[in-house]
Amino acid sequence: MFETEAGLLIVVALPGVEPSDTEISIERDILRIAGFRRLPPVMRRGAIYRLEIPHGRFERSIRLPAGGFDVERSALANGCLFLSLAKLR
């Protein structure tokens, strides 16, 4: 999380997560990022012996600095979610 005069820039690692499988919300001073990471179809048919990136539903909560923020932009690229939060004035 990086703070600028205009707001916050947040980068969250979400490898294997599709944009349509993410939910972003702010309630009071908590940013909530939730979603679902699906297993590739070929992996659903066999036994899993080792899995470094968990699959299924996930949720992350991040406490924001005081002052109030609103999601200005979000983009999911190269396995990372990039969020721009504008400061409320």
Biopython code that builds the backbone (N, CA, C, O; Angstrom):
import numpy as np
from Bio.PDB.StructureBuilder import StructureBuilder

atoms = [
    (1, "MET", "N", (0.854, -1.162, 0.000)),
    (1, "MET", "CA", (0.000, 0.000, 0.000)),
    (1, "MET", "C", (0.906, 1.232, 0.000)),
    (1, "MET", "O", (1.835, 1.348, 0.800)),
    (2, "PHE", "N", (0.607, 2.140, -0.917)),
    (2, "PHE", "CA", (1.369, 3.376, -1.058)),
    (2, "PHE", "C", (0.397, 4.550, -0.959)),
    (2, "PHE", "O", (-0.680, 4.518, -1.555)),
    (3, "GLU", "N", (0.773, 5.583, -0.211)),
    (3, "GLU", "CA", (-0.088, 6.758, -0.091)),
    (3, "GLU", "C", (0.498, 7.919, -0.876)),
    (3, "GLU", "O", (1.701, 8.178, -0.825)),
    (4, "THR", "N", (-0.368, 8.613, -1.601)),
    (4, "THR", "CA", (0.000, 9.830, -2.322)),
    (4, "THR", "C", (-0.890, 10.958, -1.798)),
    (4, "THR", "O", (-1.733, 10.732, -0.930)),
    (5, "GLU", "N", (-0.703, 12.156, -2.317)),
    (5, "GLU", "CA", (-1.565, 13.274, -1.912)),
    (5, "GLU", "C", (-3.019, 13.022, -2.295)),
    (5, "GLU", "O", (-3.931, 13.439, -1.582)),
    (6, "ALA", "N", (-3.237, 12.337, -3.425)),
    (6, "ALA", "CA", (-4.593, 12.112, -3.930)),
    (6, "ALA", "C", (-5.278, 10.881, -3.340)),
    (6, "ALA", "O", (-6.507, 10.809, -3.325)),
    (7, "GLY", "N", (-4.501, 9.912, -2.854)),
    (7, "GLY", "CA", (-5.128, 8.697, -2.343)),
    (7, "GLY", "C", (-4.147, 7.586, -2.080)),
    (7, "GLY", "O", (-2.993, 7.823, -1.722)),
    (8, "LEU", "N", (-4.619, 6.364, -2.264)),
    (8, "LEU", "CA", (-3.803, 5.171, -2.013)),
    (8, "LEU", "C", (-3.670, 4.348, -3.281)),
    (8, "LEU", "O", (-4.595, 4.276, -4.090)),
    (9, "LEU", "N", (-2.518, 3.734, -3.442)),
    (9, "LEU", "CA", (-2.290, 2.752, -4.496)),
    (9, "LEU", "C", (-1.999, 1.432, -3.798)),
    (9, "LEU", "O", (-1.104, 1.351, -2.957)),
    (10, "ILE", "N", (-2.752, 0.406, -4.149)),
    (10, "ILE", "CA", (-2.628, -0.899, -3.489)),
    (10, "ILE", "C", (-2.406, -1.959, -4.549)),
    (10, "ILE", "O", (-3.081, -1.975, -5.578)),
    (11, "VAL", "N", (-1.442, -2.855, -4.287)),
    (11, "VAL", "CA", (-1.165, -3.975, -5.173)),
    (11, "VAL", "C", (-1.343, -5.256, -4.357)),
    (11, "VAL", "O", (-0.728, -5.428, -3.305)),
    (12, "VAL", "N", (-2.201, -6.157, -4.867)),
    (12, "VAL", "CA", (-2.492, -7.417, -4.180)),
    (12, "VAL", "C", (-2.194, -8.571, -5.133)),
    (12, "VAL", "O", (-2.703, -8.591, -6.254)),
    (13, "ALA", "N", (-1.384, -9.523, -4.706)),
    (13, "ALA", "CA", (-1.067, -10.689, -5.540)),
    (13, "ALA", "C", (-2.267, -11.634, -5.566)),
    (13, "ALA", "O", (-2.694, -12.132, -4.524)),
    (14, "LEU", "N", (-2.808, -11.880, -6.761)),
    (14, "LEU", "CA", (-3.947, -12.785, -6.930)),
    (14, "LEU", "C", (-3.700, -13.711, -8.125)),
    (14, "LEU", "O", (-4.468, -13.682, -9.086)),
    (15, "PRO", "N", (-2.648, -14.529, -8.086)),
    (15, "PRO", "CA", (-2.371, -15.401, -9.234)),
    (15, "PRO", "C", (-3.520, -16.371, -9.496)),
    (15, "PRO", "O", (-4.070, -16.975, -8.575)),
    (16, "GLY", "N", (-3.864, -16.502, -10.768)),
    (16, "GLY", "CA", (-4.892, -17.458, -11.159)),
    (16, "GLY", "C", (-6.322, -17.020, -10.930)),
    (16, "GLY", "O", (-7.242, -17.822, -11.091)),
    (17, "VAL", "N", (-6.533, -15.768, -10.559)),
    (17, "VAL", "CA", (-7.889, -15.272, -10.288)),
    (17, "VAL", "C", (-8.354, -14.418, -11.469)),
    (17, "VAL", "O", (-7.638, -13.527, -11.927)),
    (18, "GLU", "N", (-9.548, -14.702, -11.946)),
    (18, "GLU", "CA", (-10.140, -13.940, -13.047)),
    (18, "GLU", "C", (-10.808, -12.678, -12.496)),
    (18, "GLU", "O", (-11.320, -12.691, -11.377)),
    (19, "PRO", "N", (-10.808, -11.584, -13.275)),
    (19, "PRO", "CA", (-11.461, -10.350, -12.813)),
    (19, "PRO", "C", (-12.923, -10.562, -12.417)),
    (19, "PRO", "O", (-13.394, -9.952, -11.457)),
    (20, "SER", "N", (-13.635, -11.408, -13.133)),
    (20, "SER", "CA", (-15.048, -11.642, -12.827)),
    (20, "SER", "C", (-15.243, -12.403, -11.508)),
    (20, "SER", "O", (-16.357, -12.469, -10.989)),
    (21, "ASP", "N", (-14.172, -12.970, -10.973)),
    (21, "ASP", "CA", (-14.249, -13.730, -9.715)),
    (21, "ASP", "C", (-13.778, -12.919, -8.511)),
    (21, "ASP", "O", (-13.464, -13.497, -7.471)),
    (22, "THR", "N", (-13.723, -11.584, -8.629)),
    (22, "THR", "CA", (-13.283, -10.750, -7.511)),
    (22, "THR", "C", (-14.385, -9.794, -7.073)),
    (22, "THR", "O", (-15.218, -9.373, -7.875)),
    (23, "GLU", "N", (-14.371, -9.462, -5.793)),
    (23, "GLU", "CA", (-15.291, -8.480, -5.198)),
    (23, "GLU", "C", (-14.456, -7.510, -4.366)),
    (23, "GLU", "O", (-13.615, -7.937, -3.576)),
    (24, "ILE", "N", (-14.681, -6.225, -4.537)),
    (24, "ILE", "CA", (-13.942, -5.205, -3.797)),
    (24, "ILE", "C", (-14.951, -4.299, -3.110)),
    (24, "ILE", "O", (-15.893, -3.815, -3.737)),
    (25, "SER", "N", (-14.748, -4.071, -1.810)),
    (25, "SER", "CA", (-15.648, -3.163, -1.093)),
    (25, "SER", "C", (-14.881, -2.447, 0.013)),
    (25, "SER", "O", (-13.856, -2.933, 0.491)),
    (26, "ILE", "N", (-15.392, -1.284, 0.412)),
    (26, "ILE", "CA", (-14.843, -0.534, 1.534)),
    (26, "ILE", "C", (-15.976, -0.278, 2.509)),
    (26, "ILE", "O", (-17.027, 0.245, 2.139)),
    (27, "GLU", "N", (-15.751, -0.652, 3.757)),
    (27, "GLU", "CA", (-16.723, -0.375, 4.812)),
    (27, "GLU", "C", (-15.971, 0.262, 5.967)),
    (27, "GLU", "O", (-15.106, -0.357, 6.586)),
    (28, "ARG", "N", (-16.315, 1.493, 6.239)),
    (28, "ARG", "CA", (-15.607, 2.322, 7.219)),
    (28, "ARG", "C", (-14.135, 2.415, 6.826)),
    (28, "ARG", "O", (-13.820, 3.025, 5.805)),
    (29, "ASP", "N", (-13.231, 1.833, 7.600)),
    (29, "ASP", "CA", (-11.806, 1.927, 7.281)),
    (29, "ASP", "C", (-11.210, 0.571, 6.875)),
    (29, "ASP", "O", (-10.003, 0.360, 6.998)),
    (30, "ILE", "N", (-12.052, -0.336, 6.396)),
    (30, "ILE", "CA", (-11.596, -1.668, 6.001)),
    (30, "ILE", "C", (-11.861, -1.890, 4.508)),
    (30, "ILE", "O", (-12.998, -1.798, 4.045)),
    (31, "LEU", "N", (-10.786, -2.183, 3.768)),
    (31, "LEU", "CA", (-10.895, -2.597, 2.370)),
    (31, "LEU", "C", (-11.018, -4.110, 2.365)),
    (31, "LEU", "O", (-10.186, -4.805, 2.948)),
    (32, "ARG", "N", (-12.055, -4.628, 1.707)),
    (32, "ARG", "CA", (-12.260, -6.074, 1.635)),
    (32, "ARG", "C", (-12.121, -6.513, 0.190)),
    (32, "ARG", "O", (-12.782, -5.988, -0.706)),
    (33, "ILE", "N", (-11.248, -7.487, -0.019)),
    (33, "ILE", "CA", (-11.055, -8.088, -1.339)),
    (33, "ILE", "C", (-11.389, -9.562, -1.188)),
    (33, "ILE", "O", (-10.733, -10.285, -0.439)),
    (34, "ALA", "N", (-12.409, -9.999, -1.902)),
    (34, "ALA", "CA", (-12.846, -11.393, -1.826)),
    (34, "ALA", "C", (-12.910, -11.949, -3.242)),
    (34, "ALA", "O", (-12.959, -11.201, -4.218)),
    (35, "GLY", "N", (-12.908, -13.246, -3.332)),
    (35, "GLY", "CA", (-13.003, -13.842, -4.655)),
    (35, "GLY", "C", (-12.923, -15.350, -4.617)),
    (35, "GLY", "O", (-13.060, -15.984, -3.571)),
    (36, "PHE", "N", (-12.696, -15.904, -5.803)),
    (36, "PHE", "CA", (-12.652, -17.353, -5.952)),
    (36, "PHE", "C", (-11.543, -17.711, -6.943)),
    (36, "PHE", "O", (-11.504, -17.196, -8.060)),
    (37, "ARG", "N", (-10.654, -18.589, -6.520)),
    (37, "ARG", "CA", (-9.586, -19.084, -7.397)),
    (37, "ARG", "C", (-9.969, -20.499, -7.827)),
    (37, "ARG", "O", (-10.105, -21.397, -6.996)),
    (38, "ARG", "N", (-10.139, -20.683, -9.130)),
    (38, "ARG", "CA", (-10.562, -21.969, -9.671)),
    (38, "ARG", "C", (-9.356, -22.817, -10.060)),
    (38, "ARG", "O", (-8.330, -22.299, -10.501)),
    (39, "LEU", "N", (-9.497, -24.109, -9.890)),
    (39, "LEU", "CA", (-8.483, -25.029, -10.409)),
    (39, "LEU", "C", (-8.658, -25.152, -11.916)),
    (39, "LEU", "O", (-9.788, -25.189, -12.403)),
    (40, "PRO", "N", (-7.563, -25.217, -12.661)),
    (40, "PRO", "CA", (-7.696, -25.470, -14.103)),
    (40, "PRO", "C", (-8.387, -26.815, -14.320)),
    (40, "PRO", "O", (-8.191, -27.737, -13.529)),
    (41, "PRO", "N", (-9.191, -26.945, -15.375)),
    (41, "PRO", "CA", (-9.957, -28.185, -15.600)),
    (41, "PRO", "C", (-9.106, -29.455, -15.582)),
    (41, "PRO", "O", (-9.553, -30.474, -15.055)),
    (42, "VAL", "N", (-7.909, -29.426, -16.135)),
    (42, "VAL", "CA", (-7.079, -30.633, -16.170)),
    (42, "VAL", "C", (-6.704, -31.101, -14.764)),
    (42, "VAL", "O", (-6.485, -32.294, -14.550)),
    (43, "MET", "N", (-6.627, -30.177, -13.806)),
    (43, "MET", "CA", (-6.249, -30.536, -12.428)),
    (43, "MET", "C", (-7.415, -31.104, -11.633)),
    (43, "MET", "O", (-7.202, -31.683, -10.567)),
    (44, "ARG", "N", (-8.620, -30.957, -12.115)),
    (44, "ARG", "CA", (-9.798, -31.434, -11.383)),
    (44, "ARG", "C", (-9.984, -32.939, -11.499)),
    (44, "ARG", "O", (-10.765, -33.526, -10.750)),
    (45, "ARG", "N", (-9.276, -33.567, -12.429)),
    (45, "ARG", "CA", (-9.486, -34.991, -12.690)),
    (45, "ARG", "C", (-8.487, -35.901, -11.987)),
    (45, "ARG", "O", (-8.666, -37.119, -11.995)),
    (46, "GLY", "N", (-7.453, -35.354, -11.389)),
    (46, "GLY", "CA", (-6.425, -36.201, -10.800)),
    (46, "GLY", "C", (-6.242, -35.944, -9.319)),
    (46, "GLY", "O", (-6.912, -35.095, -8.729)),
    (47, "ALA", "N", (-5.326, -36.688, -8.730)),
    (47, "ALA", "CA", (-4.979, -36.518, -7.320)),
    (47, "ALA", "C", (-3.974, -35.367, -7.203)),
    (47, "ALA", "O", (-3.067, -35.237, -8.025)),
    (48, "ILE", "N", (-4.146, -34.547, -6.183)),
    (48, "ILE", "CA", (-3.226, -33.440, -5.939)),
    (48, "ILE", "C", (-2.218, -33.892, -4.889)),
    (48, "ILE", "O", (-2.601, -34.274, -3.783)),
    (49, "TYR", "N", (-0.937, -33.851, -5.230)),
    (49, "TYR", "CA", (0.122, -34.224, -4.299)),
    (49, "TYR", "C", (0.773, -33.008, -3.656)),
    (49, "TYR", "O", (1.247, -33.076, -2.522)),
    (50, "ARG", "N", (0.792, -31.913, -4.372)),
    (50, "ARG", "CA", (1.352, -30.670, -3.834)),
    (50, "ARG", "C", (0.653, -29.500, -4.520)),
    (50, "ARG", "O", (0.478, -29.497, -5.739)),
    (51, "LEU", "N", (0.259, -28.518, -3.733)),
    (51, "LEU", "CA", (-0.452, -27.357, -4.260)),
    (51, "LEU", "C", (0.068, -26.119, -3.538)),
    (51, "LEU", "O", (-0.180, -25.949, -2.344)),
    (52, "GLU", "N", (0.787, -25.252, -4.253)),
    (52, "GLU", "CA", (1.378, -24.076, -3.619)),
    (52, "GLU", "C", (0.450, -22.876, -3.606)),
    (52, "GLU", "O", (0.573, -22.004, -2.746)),
    (53, "ILE", "N", (-0.477, -22.825, -4.550)),
    (53, "ILE", "CA", (-1.447, -21.733, -4.582)),
    (53, "ILE", "C", (-2.811, -22.342, -4.266)),
    (53, "ILE", "O", (-3.344, -23.114, -5.063)),
    (54, "PRO", "N", (-3.382, -21.998, -3.102)),
    (54, "PRO", "CA", (-4.663, -22.592, -2.728)),
    (54, "PRO", "C", (-5.773, -22.199, -3.702)),
    (54, "PRO", "O", (-5.698, -21.164, -4.364)),
    (55, "HIS", "N", (-6.785, -23.029, -3.774)),
    (55, "HIS", "CA", (-7.932, -22.745, -4.633)),
    (55, "HIS", "C", (-9.173, -22.596, -3.757)),
    (55, "HIS", "O", (-9.159, -22.922, -2.570)),
    (56, "GLY", "N", (-10.240, -22.100, -4.366)),
    (56, "GLY", "CA", (-11.485, -21.902, -3.632)),
    (56, "GLY", "C", (-11.670, -20.440, -3.244)),
    (56, "GLY", "O", (-10.977, -19.556, -3.748)),
    (57, "ARG", "N", (-12.605, -20.206, -2.352)),
    (57, "ARG", "CA", (-12.955, -18.853, -1.922)),
    (57, "ARG", "C", (-11.872, -18.291, -1.009)),
    (57, "ARG", "O", (-11.285, -19.015, -0.204)),
    (58, "PHE", "N", (-11.615, -16.995, -1.143)),
    (58, "PHE", "CA", (-10.670, -16.312, -0.264)),
    (58, "PHE", "C", (-11.213, -14.929, 0.058)),
    (58, "PHE", "O", (-12.080, -14.405, -0.641)),
    (59, "GLU", "N", (-10.689, -14.353, 1.120)),
    (59, "GLU", "CA", (-11.047, -12.990, 1.503)),
    (59, "GLU", "C", (-9.875, -12.372, 2.241)),
    (59, "GLU", "O", (-9.265, -13.006, 3.102)),
    (60, "ARG", "N", (-9.564, -11.135, 1.900)),
    (60, "ARG", "CA", (-8.514, -10.386, 2.577)),
    (60, "ARG", "C", (-9.102, -9.069, 3.052)),
    (60, "ARG", "O", (-9.854, -8.416, 2.329)),
    (61, "SER", "N", (-8.754, -8.686, 4.270)),
    (61, "SER", "CA", (-9.195, -7.409, 4.819)),
    (61, "SER", "C", (-7.964, -6.574, 5.120)),
    (61, "SER", "O", (-7.014, -7.050, 5.741)),
    (62, "ILE", "N", (-7.988, -5.323, 4.675)),
    (62, "ILE", "CA", (-6.863, -4.420, 4.869)),
    (62, "ILE", "C", (-7.370, -3.158, 5.541)),
    (62, "ILE", "O", (-8.266, -2.490, 5.025)),
    (63, "ARG", "N", (-6.794, -2.826, 6.702)),
    (63, "ARG", "CA", (-7.186, -1.598, 7.399)),
    (63, "ARG", "C", (-6.564, -0.410, 6.659)),
    (63, "ARG", "O", (-5.366, -0.398, 6.378)),
    (64, "LEU", "N", (-7.392, 0.577, 6.353)),
    (64, "LEU", "CA", (-6.952, 1.762, 5.633)),
    (64, "LEU", "C", (-6.620, 2.881, 6.607)),
    (64, "LEU", "O", (-7.155, 2.911, 7.716)),
    (65, "PRO", "N", (-5.744, 3.802, 6.213)),
    (65, "PRO", "CA", (-5.474, 4.966, 7.060)),
    (65, "PRO", "C", (-6.755, 5.779, 7.273)),
    (65, "PRO", "O", (-7.714, 5.651, 6.513)),
    (66, "ALA", "N", (-6.757, 6.596, 8.294)),
    (66, "ALA", "CA", (-7.920, 7.442, 8.593)),
    (66, "ALA", "C", (-8.174, 8.424, 7.452)),
    (66, "ALA", "O", (-7.243, 8.841, 6.762)),
    (67, "GLY", "N", (-9.428, 8.783, 7.262)),
    (67, "GLY", "CA", (-9.742, 9.828, 6.300)),
    (67, "GLY", "C", (-10.810, 9.477, 5.288)),
    (67, "GLY", "O", (-11.426, 10.389, 4.738)),
    (68, "GLY", "N", (-11.059, 8.244, 5.017)),
    (68, "GLY", "CA", (-12.087, 7.853, 4.065)),
    (68, "GLY", "C", (-11.579, 7.774, 2.637)),
    (68, "GLY", "O", (-10.879, 8.672, 2.170)),
    (69, "PHE", "N", (-11.929, 6.698, 1.942)),
    (69, "PHE", "CA", (-11.467, 6.454, 0.578)),
    (69, "PHE", "C", (-12.586, 5.833, -0.249)),
    (69, "PHE", "O", (-13.521, 5.238, 0.288)),
    (70, "ASP", "N", (-12.473, 5.985, -1.565)),
    (70, "ASP", "CA", (-13.411, 5.382, -2.500)),
    (70, "ASP", "C", (-12.602, 4.749, -3.628)),
    (70, "ASP", "O", (-11.581, 5.294, -4.045)),
    (71, "VAL", "N", (-13.060, 3.593, -4.125)),
    (71, "VAL", "CA", (-12.360, 2.917, -5.217)),
    (71, "VAL", "C", (-12.500, 3.764, -6.476)),
    (71, "VAL", "O", (-13.607, 4.008, -6.956)),
    (72, "GLU", "N", (-11.369, 4.207, -7.001)),
    (72, "GLU", "CA", (-11.351, 5.031, -8.203)),
    (72, "GLU", "C", (-11.153, 4.156, -9.447)),
    (72, "GLU", "O", (-11.871, 4.296, -10.437)),
    (73, "ARG", "N", (-10.181, 3.262, -9.380)),
    (73, "ARG", "CA", (-9.874, 2.355, -10.492)),
    (73, "ARG", "C", (-9.394, 1.020, -9.941)),
    (73, "ARG", "O", (-8.803, 0.948, -8.864)),
    (74, "SER", "N", (-9.663, -0.039, -10.708)),
    (74, "SER", "CA", (-9.105, -1.352, -10.379)),
    (74, "SER", "C", (-8.787, -2.076, -11.685)),
    (74, "SER", "O", (-9.507, -1.953, -12.675)),
    (75, "ALA", "N", (-7.695, -2.831, -11.662)),
    (75, "ALA", "CA", (-7.288, -3.609, -12.831)),
    (75, "ALA", "C", (-6.569, -4.853, -12.344)),
    (75, "ALA", "O", (-5.793, -4.800, -11.389)),
    (76, "LEU", "N", (-6.830, -5.966, -13.002)),
    (76, "LEU", "CA", (-6.166, -7.223, -12.678)),
    (76, "LEU", "C", (-5.286, -7.581, -13.862)),
    (76, "LEU", "O", (-5.783, -7.842, -14.958)),
    (77, "ALA", "N", (-3.963, -7.594, -13.640)),
    (77, "ALA", "CA", (-3.017, -7.873, -14.724)),
    (77, "ALA", "C", (-1.809, -8.616, -14.173)),
    (77, "ALA", "O", (-1.315, -8.305, -13.090)),
    (78, "ASN", "N", (-1.344, -9.593, -14.926)),
    (78, "ASN", "CA", (-0.147, -10.357, -14.558)),
    (78, "ASN", "C", (-0.223, -10.937, -13.149)),
    (78, "ASN", "O", (0.781, -10.984, -12.438)),
    (79, "GLY", "N", (-1.403, -11.372, -12.751)),
    (79, "GLY", "CA", (-1.570, -12.002, -11.443)),
    (79, "GLY", "C", (-1.641, -11.034, -10.274)),
    (79, "GLY", "O", (-1.610, -11.461, -9.120)),
    (80, "CYS", "N", (-1.737, -9.727, -10.555)),
    (80, "CYS", "CA", (-1.814, -8.736, -9.483)),
    (80, "CYS", "C", (-3.034, -7.839, -9.676)),
    (80, "CYS", "O", (-3.365, -7.446, -10.794)),
    (81, "LEU", "N", (-3.689, -7.529, -8.573)),
    (81, "LEU", "CA", (-4.799, -6.581, -8.570)),
    (81, "LEU", "C", (-4.226, -5.214, -8.210)),
    (81, "LEU", "O", (-3.601, -5.052, -7.162)),
    (82, "PHE", "N", (-4.441, -4.236, -9.080)),
    (82, "PHE", "CA", (-3.974, -2.873, -8.861)),
    (82, "PHE", "C", (-5.190, -2.011, -8.536)),
    (82, "PHE", "O", (-6.107, -1.893, -9.349)),
    (83, "LEU", "N", (-5.195, -1.408, -7.345)),
    (83, "LEU", "CA", (-6.307, -0.570, -6.920)),
    (83, "LEU", "C", (-5.829, 0.854, -6.704)),
    (83, "LEU", "O", (-4.756, 1.089, -6.147)),
    (84, "SER", "N", (-6.639, 1.797, -7.153)),
    (84, "SER", "CA", (-6.403, 3.211, -6.884)),
    (84, "SER", "C", (-7.598, 3.703, -6.069)),
    (84, "SER", "O", (-8.733, 3.682, -6.544)),
    (85, "LEU", "N", (-7.335, 4.143, -4.844)),
    (85, "LEU", "CA", (-8.381, 4.646, -3.971)),
    (85, "LEU", "C", (-8.223, 6.153, -3.823)),
    (85, "LEU", "O", (-7.154, 6.640, -3.454)),
    (86, "ALA", "N", (-9.285, 6.882, -4.108)),
    (86, "ALA", "CA", (-9.262, 8.341, -3.982)),
    (86, "ALA", "C", (-9.634, 8.745, -2.565)),
    (86, "ALA", "O", (-10.524, 8.153, -1.954)),
    (87, "LYS", "N", (-8.943, 9.762, -2.042)),
    (87, "LYS", "CA", (-9.287, 10.304, -0.736)),
    (87, "LYS", "C", (-10.599, 11.065, -0.847)),
    (87, "LYS", "O", (-10.810, 11.815, -1.801)),
    (88, "LEU", "N", (-11.469, 10.874, 0.119)),
    (88, "LEU", "CA", (-12.729, 11.630, 0.177)),
    (88, "LEU", "C", (-12.425, 12.985, 0.795)),
    (88, "LEU", "O", (-11.724, 13.074, 1.803)),
    (89, "ARG", "N", (-12.938, 14.001, 0.207)),
    (89, "ARG", "CA", (-12.651, 15.362, 0.686)),
    (89, "ARG", "C", (-13.845, 15.967, 1.333)),
    (89, "ARG", "O", (-13.786, 17.106, 1.795)),
]
sb = StructureBuilder()
sb.init_structure("model")
sb.init_model(0)
sb.init_chain("A")
sb.init_seg("    ")
for serial, (resi, resn, name, xyz) in enumerate(atoms, 1):
    if name == "N":
        sb.init_residue(resn, " ", resi, " ")
    sb.init_atom(name, np.array(xyz, "f"), 0.0, 1.0, " ", f" {name:<3s}", serial, name[0])
structure = sb.get_structure()
